[in-house]
Amino acid sequence: MFALIELTSMKYCIGMDIGGSHISAALVDRKGYVLSEKSFFSAPIDPQASPSEIINSIEDCLLEAAIHFTDHDADEMMVGISMPGPFDYEKGVSEIRGVNKFESLFGSDVKQSLYQRLEAIIGINSVSIHFINDAQAFLKGAVVTHDLEGKNVIGITLGTGIGAAFYEKNQILITGNHIPPNGYIYNTPYLDGIAEDYISTNWLLKQFQNESAEIKSVVQIANLANRGDIYAKSVFEKFGSHLGNILAPFIKSFKADAIAAGGGILNSLPLFENSFRNTLLEQGIEKIDFIICKDTRETAIKGAVAHACNKLQETEQPFRNTSQLLMPAKKESSEHKGYDIYPTISIASGKIETGLESLVNLIKEHRNIVIEGYGGVDWESFLTQLSKTLSGIDSNINFFNIDSALYEKDIILKKTAAFLDSDGKDSIFGKLCTLDISEFFDPLLLSRILPEKNCINILYGTGAACAKWKAPIVYIDIPKNEIQFRSRAGWVENLGRIKEPDSKKQYKRFYFIDWPVLNRHKHSLLSSLTAIIDGQRNSDFTLLDGNDFRNTLNVISQQPFRARPWFEPGTWGGHWIENNIEGLNKEVPNYAWSFELISPENGILLEDDGNLLECSFDWLLFAQSYNVLGKASARFGSYFPIRFDFLDTIEGGNLSIQVHPRLSYMKEHFGEPITQDETYYILDTKDDAVVYLGFQDNVDSKVFEEALRISATEKKAINIKKFVQALPSNKHDLFLIPSGTIHGSGTNNLVLEISCTPYIYTFKLYDWLRLDLDGKPRPINIEHGMKNLDFSRSGERVKKEFISHPVLIEKGEDFERWQLPTHEDHLYAIEKYMWKGDVKINLNQQCQIGMLVEGESIEIITDKKSFNFAYAETFIIPAATENYTVRYSGNGKGVLLLSYVKDAFC
């Protein structure tokens, strides 16, 4: 959250131990883990108190230790906190429930609440807080105190329950075949219950519930035993036997060298040590060091500091894995010649706000607020800036993280499994998820997350609105390209706190699970949003009021505009994009794609006095489907049906030889409403360019399949022209690629791909034996492909039916209008205008997607204003525009390409 602290500049750190009845804190010398006695402070804590009362107690204890911290002239503070669980230790969020202590903290972001208060009160430049499980902190403290590095050590704390942790090879382990899940022993099955039923103060007290009503503590039982009470002595002997029987299997499997033990019950160790050791002997364990840590609190404090020091020594994880430039928060000039990579839509002056001041004012006014967001939001950075902006507010501020109410990971994986295994195999494809976001949350846990009276309460996280607080809802949006850059850096989790280590598998989960669920959720929230925030930058957040946002979407839906394109390198990528589009990072290798208009992935860029705010394209369809799509909205609703994108192979490589699924196959296997029917419009070429399209005459499907499988398994090249036609491609050719057609662009083409919106369903059949940019082969999908190939699309039929033959439909002075016929399966039509001067065009209740494919720029004039678009820029003209004039004043004739949904498919 804050800048990493240089450990060499800090001698002392603050350690804290939070127990069930007391909290303790002290300064610890980082080098020798020596605790400063004068700084040690301990105080009672009420585990049944409210969230703010508990956090205030923690804060007060830390401040007592921090008084001494300032004696050392430090302007930075590092804190390690030992905390009982369940708890998300990385995020600092309490998940404690069912243990009769700190229950009110459930869902509370303790770390963020402490950050907000400590920085405001102490005035230290940087605070770094790290949490660790209390049993793990104790074990880590025991290791550094008793010089146990390099040994296998089991740590146990004996008190109201049994805490446990495992140390091996200089690290705490929570997984492994030789340790219990999460390192927990308390819930290990034992006799007719679990371990904690027999190893706890409760068990000891229960043995006396029928003997004497006066026994209320372990100390009293120990006193009886020490005075010779036979029954009391037998109880402790049984306790020692239970402890031995429970620990013995783990001592053996873990090959433990030592046990480090702490906790109040150990004050009575002489009463059960013999029975404990005898039980171990009976289990075949003859020798093991049993180390007693007399002060459990001090040991845990040292361990918490050791953990914090280790965390700060970890390599800082990059936030993005890309050479692409992060979009700036401000556009210096609206004047742009040529292709603009940041196409903006100007809105009323003073509407887009920089910073979070207006959000803070909203919080002050309403006291409770819900901050929603798309998957991939950097919540920590956002909350850091919000906390700094909130400083100075004289009120307790509670932060709650909705993730605490999610179902356990295994439940979510089970709920979503069917959507990720549509073909019964581990592949890149799945089926669009139909679950509602509420199905990811446990209703009982949601009901636990409640705002505290007389406090400011901030509930945040993806799905936060599911808690149904009566509070304003603010939404943090983030572009899909930035989500993917963060994913490739290993930074992003999937919905439900699912962490996929492989970014390609994570993208599969994004596409088939997260994005369908989150888009439906977004749609449901639109009418009630109080504000929207652009969250793609870590610090420069921009905000737009909810009413202004909805009004802006209405305005956009009635005028021409561009979506913000984004660009991706690929193994076959070329150099046209690199050489012809200004503003891109030239160090990126092989730009392959420009996502010109792929509505699920593009954003819309709003601008106000240079300030930029990007929102995802789908908000527009959620709000104004009819205005945008016109009569096509009756069929498609909020689904934008056409896409434009560039494929750049100029001085690059061949695309894979591929095929797309037929409509029935697409619906059955993947759940998409339409399929990936494509066309290739050749915008530019170089020497000897070809497009691979259709089969040669009389290709035997079995022979072809065998050749593909041999190539895939034995890494043998195929003479692909033996099977697939290579047709010469020239500027302004249009190749028709309805689903089921084998195809692929050869090198030296700049392809404008006009297609139905689905864009990932490419069954690669042959990929030229090359590796992807990550050094790994790209997936080959022979089985899917063979089920969809139409082998009748071959020979001369391909040239007649799958290359568009333009038809002149209208002609005038300096004006020609051509139809570029598409295949009967294509749901969209394509027209081409060649003209000079002005042409009037009526939309006929249809949305048009256009591009100037010859000439420098055009001006589109509506009844309200005019808009300029440069060569190769994709633009959208919503149906509500009704009609417009397009003006070309450049050299020669301009050539304009327009596409729209055919009436038959509306």
Solvent accessible surface area in square Angstrom, and as a share of the most:
residue,aa,sasa,rsa
1,M,63,0.28
2,F,35,0.15
3,A,81,0.63
4,L,84,0.42
5,I,8,0.04
6,E,121,0.54
7,L,21,0.11
8,T,127,0.74
9,S,75,0.48
10,M,6,0.03
11,K,113,0.48
12,Y,39,0.15
13,C,0,0.00
14,I,0,0.00
15,G,0,0.00
16,M,0,0.00
17,D,16,0.08
18,I,2,0.01
19,G,24,0.23
20,G,32,0.30
21,S,65,0.42
22,H,83,0.37
23,I,1,0.01
24,S,0,0.00
25,A,0,0.00
26,A,0,0.00
27,L,1,0.00
28,V,0,0.00
29,D,27,0.14
30,R,38,0.14
31,K,161,0.68
32,G,46,0.44
33,Y,45,0.17
34,V,97,0.56
35,L,13,0.06
36,S,22,0.14
37,E,123,0.55
38,K,138,0.59
39,S,2,0.01
40,F,56,0.23
41,F,68,0.28
42,S,39,0.25
43,A,24,0.19
44,P,101,0.64
45,I,10,0.05
46,D,79,0.41
47,P,27,0.17
48,Q,108,0.48
49,A,15,0.11
50,S,30,0.19
51,P,13,0.08
52,S,5,0.03
53,E,96,0.43
54,I,1,0.01
55,I,0,0.00
56,N,42,0.22
57,S,34,0.22
58,I,0,0.00
59,E,14,0.06
60,D,78,0.40
61,C,1,0.01
62,L,0,0.00
63,L,40,0.20
64,E,68,0.31
65,A,0,0.00
66,A,5,0.04
67,I,105,0.53
68,H,44,0.20
69,F,3,0.01
70,T,68,0.39
71,D,85,0.44
72,H,79,0.35
73,D,137,0.71
74,A,30,0.24
75,D,78,0.40
76,E,43,0.19
77,M,0,0.00
78,M,0,0.00
79,V,0,0.00
80,G,0,0.00
81,I,0,0.00
82,S,0,0.00
83,M,0,0.00
84,P,7,0.05
85,G,22,0.21
86,P,52,0.33
87,F,16,0.07
88,D,27,0.14
89,Y,46,0.18
90,E,116,0.52
91,K,71,0.30
92,G,0,0.00
93,V,3,0.02
94,S,0,0.00
95,E,26,0.12
96,I,1,0.00
97,R,70,0.26
98,G,70,0.68
99,V,64,0.37
100,N,118,0.60
101,K,47,0.20
102,F,0,0.00
103,E,45,0.20
104,S,45,0.29
105,L,0,0.00
106,F,2,0.01
107,G,0,0.00
108,S,0,0.00
109,D,6,0.03
110,V,0,0.00
111,K,16,0.07
112,Q,1,0.00
113,S,0,0.00
114,L,0,0.00
115,Y,9,0.04
116,Q,14,0.06
117,R,16,0.06
118,L,0,0.00
119,E,29,0.13
120,A,51,0.39
121,I,99,0.50
122,I,40,0.20
123,G,58,0.56
124,I,15,0.08
125,N,108,0.55
126,S,13,0.08
127,V,0,0.00
128,S,11,0.07
129,I,1,0.01
130,H,33,0.15
131,F,3,0.01
132,I,6,0.03
133,N,15,0.08
134,D,47,0.24
135,A,4,0.03
136,Q,31,0.14
137,A,0,0.00
138,F,1,0.01
139,L,0,0.00
140,K,24,0.10
141,G,0,0.00
142,A,0,0.00
143,V,2,0.01
144,V,38,0.22
145,T,65,0.38
146,H,73,0.33
147,D,115,0.59
148,L,7,0.04
149,E,89,0.40
150,G,58,0.56
151,K,80,0.34
152,N,27,0.14
153,V,0,0.00
154,I,0,0.00
155,G,1,0.01
156,I,0,0.00
157,T,27,0.16
158,L,1,0.00
159,G,20,0.19
160,T,102,0.59
161,G,15,0.15
162,I,5,0.02
163,G,21,0.21
164,A,9,0.07
165,A,2,0.01
166,F,0,0.00
167,Y,8,0.03
168,E,31,0.14
169,K,157,0.66
170,N,97,0.50
171,Q,97,0.43
172,I,33,0.17
173,L,26,0.13
174,I,85,0.43
175,T,100,0.58
176,G,38,0.36
177,N,166,0.85
178,H,54,0.24
179,I,12,0.06
180,P,13,0.08
181,P,110,0.69
182,N,76,0.39
183,G,1,0.01
184,Y,65,0.25
185,I,1,0.00
186,Y,83,0.32
187,N,69,0.35
188,T,33,0.19
189,P,117,0.73
190,Y,31,0.12
191,L,125,0.62
192,D,131,0.68
193,G,26,0.25
194,I,60,0.31
195,A,0,0.00
196,E,53,0.24
197,D,74,0.38
198,Y,30,0.11
199,I,0,0.00
200,S,2,0.02
201,T,27,0.16
202,N,88,0.45
203,W,20,0.07
204,L,0,0.00
205,L,52,0.26
206,K,123,0.52
207,Q,47,0.21
208,F,7,0.03
209,Q,125,0.55
210,N,136,0.70
211,E,105,0.47
212,S,43,0.28
213,A,92,0.72
214,E,127,0.57
215,I,28,0.14
216,K,158,0.67
217,S,43,0.27
218,V,19,0.11
219,V,101,0.58
220,Q,66,0.29
221,I,0,0.00
222,A,10,0.07
223,N,64,0.33
224,L,43,0.21
225,A,4,0.03
226,N,106,0.54
227,R,175,0.64
228,G,44,0.42
229,D,52,0.27
230,I,146,0.74
231,Y,84,0.32
232,A,0,0.00
233,K,86,0.37
234,S,35,0.22
235,V,3,0.02
236,F,0,0.00
237,E,86,0.39
238,K,112,0.47
239,F,0,0.00
240,G,0,0.00
241,S,37,0.24
242,H,28,0.12
243,L,0,0.00
244,G,0,0.00
245,N,52,0.26
246,I,7,0.03
247,L,0,0.00
248,A,0,0.00
249,P,74,0.47
250,F,25,0.10
251,I,8,0.04
252,K,103,0.44
253,S,55,0.36
254,F,3,0.01
255,K,159,0.68
256,A,14,0.11
257,D,70,0.36
258,A,0,0.00
259,I,0,0.00
260,A,0,0.00
261,A,0,0.00
262,G,0,0.00
263,G,19,0.18
264,G,52,0.50
265,I,1,0.01
266,L,13,0.06
267,N,132,0.68
268,S,8,0.05
269,L,18,0.09
270,P,110,0.69
271,L,33,0.17
272,F,1,0.00
273,E,52,0.23
274,N,114,0.58
275,S,17,0.11
276,F,1,0.00
277,R,86,0.32
278,N,79,0.41
279,T,7,0.04
280,L,4,0.02
281,L,96,0.48
282,E,145,0.65
283,Q,64,0.29
284,G,58,0.55
285,I,19,0.09
286,E,152,0.68
287,K,180,0.76
288,I,14,0.07
289,D,67,0.35
290,F,25,0.11
291,I,34,0.17
292,I,55,0.28
293,C,7,0.04
294,K,193,0.82
295,D,54,0.28
296,T,36,0.21
297,R,90,0.33
298,E,40,0.18
299,T,12,0.07
300,A,3,0.02
301,I,0,0.00
302,K,31,0.13
303,G,0,0.00
304,A,0,0.00
305,V,0,0.00
306,A,3,0.02
307,H,29,0.13
308,A,0,0.00
309,C,4,0.03
310,N,63,0.32
311,K,42,0.18
312,L,14,0.07
313,Q,122,0.54
314,E,97,0.43
315,T,132,0.77
316,E,125,0.56
317,Q,94,0.42
318,P,86,0.54
319,F,41,0.17
320,R,51,0.19
321,N,82,0.42
322,T,42,0.24
323,S,58,0.38
324,Q,18,0.08
325,L,100,0.50
326,L,66,0.33
327,M,0,0.00
328,P,59,0.37
329,A,21,0.16
330,K,94,0.40
331,K,28,0.12
332,E,154,0.69
333,S,60,0.39
334,S,83,0.53
335,E,147,0.66
336,H,86,0.38
337,K,199,0.85
338,G,43,0.41
339,Y,16,0.06
340,D,17,0.09
341,I,16,0.08
342,Y,35,0.13
343,P,11,0.07
344,T,39,0.23
345,I,12,0.06
346,S,76,0.49
347,I,31,0.16
348,A,62,0.48
349,S,83,0.54
350,G,59,0.57
351,K,75,0.32
352,I,7,0.04
353,E,65,0.29
354,T,82,0.48
355,G,22,0.21
356,L,2,0.01
357,E,112,0.50
358,S,31,0.20
359,L,2,0.01
360,V,4,0.02
361,N,84,0.43
362,L,27,0.14
363,I,0,0.00
364,K,103,0.44
365,E,126,0.57
366,H,82,0.37
367,R,92,0.33
368,N,38,0.20
369,I,0,0.00
370,V,1,0.01
371,I,0,0.00
372,E,0,0.00
373,G,1,0.01
374,Y,3,0.01
375,G,19,0.18
376,G,9,0.09
377,V,8,0.05
378,D,9,0.05
379,W,43,0.15
380,E,74,0.33
381,S,25,0.16
382,F,0,0.00
383,L,4,0.02
384,T,14,0.08
385,Q,42,0.19
386,L,0,0.00
387,S,9,0.06
388,K,104,0.44
389,T,34,0.20
390,L,0,0.00
391,S,56,0.36
392,G,75,0.72
393,I,36,0.18
394,D,148,0.77
395,S,32,0.21
396,N,53,0.27
397,I,1,0.01
398,N,0,0.00
399,F,0,0.00
400,F,3,0.01
401,N,8,0.04
402,I,0,0.00
403,D,26,0.13
404,S,3,0.02
405,A,0,0.00
406,L,9,0.04
407,Y,50,0.19
408,E,99,0.44
409,K,100,0.43
410,D,98,0.51
411,I,70,0.36
412,I,0,0.00
413,L,65,0.33
414,K,169,0.72
415,K,71,0.30
416,T,0,0.00
417,A,52,0.40
418,A,79,0.61
419,F,30,0.13
420,L,34,0.17
421,D,72,0.37
422,S,29,0.19
423,D,39,0.20
424,G,57,0.55
425,K,113,0.48
426,D,121,0.63
427,S,26,0.17
428,I,60,0.30
429,F,0,0.00
430,G,0,0.00
431,K,72,0.31
432,L,39,0.20
433,C,1,0.01
434,T,106,0.62
435,L,26,0.13
436,D,73,0.38
437,I,5,0.03
438,S,56,0.36
439,E,66,0.30
440,F,1,0.00
441,F,2,0.01
442,D,31,0.16
443,P,89,0.56
444,L,138,0.68
445,L,16,0.08
446,L,24,0.12
447,S,68,0.44
448,R,100,0.36
449,I,1,0.01
450,L,114,0.57
451,P,46,0.29
452,E,31,0.14
453,K,175,0.74
454,N,143,0.73
455,C,8,0.04
456,I,0,0.00
457,N,1,0.00
458,I,0,0.00
459,L,0,0.00
460,Y,8,0.03
461,G,2,0.02
462,T,18,0.11
463,G,0,0.00
464,A,0,0.00
465,A,17,0.13
466,C,17,0.10
467,A,19,0.15
468,K,170,0.72
469,W,26,0.09
470,K,203,0.86
471,A,22,0.17
472,P,20,0.13
473,I,25,0.13
474,V,0,0.00
475,Y,2,0.01
476,I,0,0.00
477,D,2,0.01
478,I,4,0.02
479,P,9,0.05
480,K,9,0.04
481,N,6,0.03
482,E,1,0.00
483,I,0,0.00
484,Q,16,0.07
485,F,3,0.01
486,R,0,0.00
487,S,7,0.04
488,R,86,0.31
489,A,15,0.12
490,G,35,0.33
491,W,73,0.26
492,V,3,0.01
493,E,64,0.29
494,N,4,0.02
495,L,15,0.08
496,G,5,0.05
497,R,66,0.24
498,I,4,0.02
499,K,88,0.37
500,E,44,0.20
501,P,128,0.81
502,D,51,0.26
503,S,38,0.24
504,K,94,0.40
505,K,102,0.43
506,Q,2,0.01
507,Y,48,0.18
508,K,21,0.09
509,R,5,0.02
510,F,3,0.01
511,Y,18,0.07
512,F,1,0.00
513,I,0,0.00
514,D,4,0.02
515,W,11,0.04
516,P,19,0.12
517,V,1,0.01
518,L,3,0.02
519,N,32,0.16
520,R,101,0.37
521,H,19,0.08
522,K,1,0.01
523,H,79,0.35
524,S,78,0.50
525,L,13,0.06
526,L,12,0.06
527,S,94,0.61
528,S,61,0.40
529,L,2,0.01
530,T,40,0.23
531,A,6,0.04
532,I,0,0.00
533,I,0,0.00
534,D,0,0.00
535,G,3,0.02
536,Q,1,0.00
537,R,10,0.04
538,N,59,0.30
539,S,65,0.42
540,D,78,0.40
541,F,5,0.02
542,T,1,0.00
543,L,6,0.03
544,L,0,0.00
545,D,55,0.29
546,G,1,0.01
547,N,97,0.50
548,D,31,0.16
549,F,0,0.00
550,R,59,0.21
551,N,92,0.47
552,T,12,0.07
553,L,0,0.00
554,N,58,0.30
555,V,84,0.48
556,I,1,0.00
557,S,0,0.00
558,Q,50,0.22
559,Q,21,0.09
560,P,1,0.01
561,F,6,0.02
562,R,13,0.05
563,A,4,0.03
564,R,15,0.06
565,P,3,0.02
566,W,11,0.04
567,F,8,0.03
568,E,18,0.08
569,P,30,0.19
570,G,4,0.04
571,T,30,0.17
572,W,6,0.02
573,G,3,0.03
574,G,0,0.00
575,H,56,0.25
576,W,22,0.08
577,I,0,0.00
578,E,34,0.15
579,N,102,0.52
580,N,77,0.39
581,I,1,0.01
582,E,114,0.51
583,G,44,0.42
584,L,17,0.09
585,N,31,0.16
586,K,89,0.38
587,E,145,0.65
588,V,6,0.03
589,P,75,0.47
590,N,43,0.22
591,Y,0,0.00
592,A,0,0.00
593,W,73,0.26
594,S,0,0.00
595,F,26,0.11
596,E,3,0.02
597,L,0,0.00
598,I,4,0.02
599,S,10,0.07
600,P,36,0.23
601,E,5,0.02
602,N,4,0.02
603,G,4,0.04
604,I,0,0.00
605,L,0,0.00
606,L,0,0.00
607,E,19,0.08
608,D,3,0.01
609,D,93,0.48
610,G,9,0.08
611,N,27,0.14
612,L,0,0.00
613,L,0,0.00
614,E,6,0.03
615,C,1,0.00
616,S,12,0.08
617,F,1,0.00
618,D,17,0.09
619,W,0,0.00
620,L,0,0.00
621,L,2,0.01
622,F,29,0.12
623,A,33,0.25
624,Q,43,0.19
625,S,23,0.15
626,Y,136,0.52
627,N,32,0.16
628,V,0,0.00
629,L,3,0.02
630,G,2,0.02
631,K,67,0.28
632,A,1,0.01
633,S,17,0.11
634,A,98,0.76
635,R,106,0.39
636,F,16,0.07
637,G,30,0.29
638,S,43,0.27
639,Y,56,0.21
640,F,6,0.02
641,P,2,0.01
642,I,1,0.01
643,R,5,0.02
644,F,0,0.00
645,D,2,0.01
646,F,0,0.00
647,L,5,0.03
648,D,0,0.00
649,T,0,0.00
650,I,11,0.06
651,E,99,0.44
652,G,27,0.26
653,G,21,0.20
654,N,35,0.18
655,L,10,0.05
656,S,1,0.01
657,I,0,0.00
658,Q,13,0.06
659,V,0,0.00
660,H,3,0.01
661,P,0,0.00
662,R,92,0.33
663,L,74,0.37
664,S,87,0.56
665,Y,25,0.09
666,M,0,0.00
667,K,100,0.42
668,E,118,0.53
669,H,38,0.17
670,F,0,0.00
671,G,33,0.32
672,E,7,0.03
673,P,64,0.40
674,I,4,0.02
675,T,4,0.02
676,Q,2,0.01
677,D,9,0.05
678,E,2,0.01
679,T,0,0.00
680,Y,0,0.00
681,Y,0,0.00
682,I,0,0.00
683,L,0,0.00
684,D,38,0.20
685,T,34,0.20
686,K,92,0.39
687,D,111,0.58
688,D,133,0.69
689,A,6,0.05
690,V,34,0.19
691,V,0,0.00
692,Y,12,0.05
693,L,0,0.00
694,G,1,0.01
695,F,1,0.00
696,Q,60,0.27
697,D,92,0.47
698,N,151,0.78
699,V,26,0.15
700,D,75,0.39
701,S,44,0.28
702,K,162,0.69
703,V,76,0.44
704,F,0,0.00
705,E,46,0.21
706,E,104,0.47
707,A,24,0.19
708,L,1,0.01
709,R,102,0.37
710,I,67,0.34
711,S,4,0.03
712,A,36,0.28
713,T,106,0.61
714,E,95,0.43
715,K,130,0.55
716,K,112,0.47
717,A,80,0.62
718,I,23,0.12
719,N,105,0.54
720,I,5,0.03
721,K,110,0.47
722,K,131,0.56
723,F,13,0.05
724,V,0,0.00
725,Q,13,0.06
726,A,30,0.23
727,L,9,0.04
728,P,97,0.61
729,S,7,0.04
730,N,90,0.46
731,K,87,0.37
732,H,48,0.21
733,D,39,0.20
734,L,5,0.03
735,F,1,0.01
736,L,7,0.03
737,I,1,0.00
738,P,0,0.00
739,S,11,0.07
740,G,0,0.00
741,T,2,0.01
742,I,2,0.01
743,H,0,0.00
744,G,0,0.00
745,S,0,0.00
746,G,0,0.00
747,T,45,0.26
748,N,26,0.13
749,N,0,0.00
750,L,0,0.00
751,V,0,0.00
752,L,0,0.00
753,E,13,0.06
754,I,0,0.00
755,S,0,0.00
756,C,1,0.00
757,T,2,0.01
758,P,2,0.01
759,Y,30,0.11
760,I,34,0.17
761,Y,0,0.00
762,T,22,0.13
763,F,0,0.00
764,K,26,0.11
765,L,3,0.02
766,Y,8,0.03
767,D,9,0.04
768,W,63,0.22
769,L,78,0.39
770,R,50,0.18
771,L,94,0.47
772,D,30,0.15
773,L,89,0.44
774,D,78,0.40
775,G,45,0.43
776,K,118,0.50
777,P,82,0.52
778,R,26,0.10
779,P,52,0.33
780,I,62,0.31
781,N,13,0.07
782,I,13,0.06
783,E,73,0.33
784,H,14,0.06
785,G,0,0.00
786,M,35,0.15
787,K,121,0.51
788,N,1,0.00
789,L,12,0.06
790,D,26,0.13
791,F,51,0.21
792,S,66,0.43
793,R,21,0.08
794,S,20,0.13
795,G,7,0.07
796,E,107,0.48
797,R,83,0.30
798,V,1,0.00
799,K,86,0.36
800,K,146,0.62
801,E,76,0.34
802,F,0,0.00
803,I,38,0.19
804,S,10,0.07
805,H,102,0.45
806,P,68,0.43
807,V,73,0.42
808,L,73,0.36
809,I,76,0.39
810,E,80,0.36
811,K,136,0.58
812,G,36,0.35
813,E,165,0.74
814,D,69,0.36
815,F,31,0.13
816,E,32,0.14
817,R,69,0.25
818,W,61,0.21
819,Q,71,0.31
820,L,3,0.02
821,P,41,0.26
822,T,22,0.13
823,H,22,0.10
824,E,142,0.64
825,D,63,0.33
826,H,0,0.00
827,L,7,0.04
828,Y,0,0.00
829,A,13,0.10
830,I,1,0.00
831,E,10,0.05
832,K,20,0.09
833,Y,10,0.04
834,M,57,0.25
835,W,1,0.00
836,K,90,0.38
837,G,30,0.29
838,D,76,0.39
839,V,13,0.07
840,K,175,0.74
841,I,9,0.05
842,N,91,0.46
843,L,2,0.01
844,N,101,0.52
845,Q,109,0.48
846,Q,8,0.04
847,C,7,0.04
848,Q,13,0.06
849,I,2,0.01
850,G,0,0.00
851,M,0,0.00
852,L,0,0.00
853,V,0,0.00
854,E,58,0.26
855,G,24,0.23
856,E,118,0.53
857,S,56,0.36
858,I,4,0.02
859,E,45,0.20
860,I,0,0.00
861,I,46,0.23
862,T,17,0.10
863,D,133,0.69
864,K,142,0.60
865,K,105,0.44
866,S,49,0.32
867,F,27,0.11
868,N,114,0.59
869,F,13,0.05
870,A,11,0.08
871,Y,58,0.22
872,A,3,0.02
873,E,6,0.03
874,T,3,0.02
875,F,1,0.00
876,I,1,0.00
877,I,0,0.00
878,P,0,0.00
879,A,8,0.06
880,A,33,0.26
881,T,10,0.06
882,E,116,0.52
883,N,77,0.40
884,Y,6,0.02
885,T,21,0.12
886,V,0,0.00
887,R,88,0.32
888,Y,3,0.01
889,S,93,0.60
890,G,20,0.19
891,N,128,0.65
892,G,53,0.51
893,K,80,0.34
894,G,0,0.00
895,V,8,0.05
896,L,0,0.00
897,L,1,0.00
898,L,1,0.01
899,S,0,0.00
900,Y,47,0.18
901,V,5,0.03
902,K,43,0.18
903,D,100,0.52
904,A,93,0.72
905,F,53,0.22
906,C,48,0.29
